[in-house]
Amino acid sequence: MSTSRMPLALRALRNILWIMVVFGTMGLVLSLIGFSVMTEEEIHQETGMGRSASIALMLSTAVMLLVKAYVAASLSRGGRAQRWCVRVVAASYLLPGLVLLLVLDVTGLFDIAVGLLYLALNESRSARNWYRSRATGAAPEAAPPRAEPPVPDAPAPTP
């Protein structure tokens, strides 16, 4: 396995992912606390949907937080799979951001900026080289050939 140190771009990406996970978890917990003390009317007035729909959206947010935490925790393994996981997380920011921009909501710019930052850090030259070295270094080496028991020499044919 390669012993090269993770490049600065990927260490920054990992730290940003952890920060986003921590803040997302705090926001999710505070939302749950807020929804527990609000009436159905207040929830509908704030969110435009009922309590059940709001909690369903919170569950999808919790799933995405778990995915981001997994990516942040396993990023140091390197390889193609981790590189693709970061791309998926970046897409999870870019696509909703683009949809928000299409409906003329400026808050989508933050999501697009975060997604582009993730892609820029993940696709930097040092990150690509490191991922490549981890992918080739992590491959299991071929087992050494087994020693075959010696085959006794056949007696020479007699003429």
ZISUL-V447778 format. One record per helix or strand. SS is the DSSP state (helix for helix, strand for strand). FROM is the first residue (numbers start at 1). TO is the last residue. If there is no record, write none. Layout:
# ZISUL-V447778
[[SS,FROM,TO] [SS,FROM,TO]]
This chain:
# ZISUL-V447778
[[helix,8,37] [helix,40,47] [helix,51,77] [helix,80,102] [helix,108,122] [helix,125,137]]
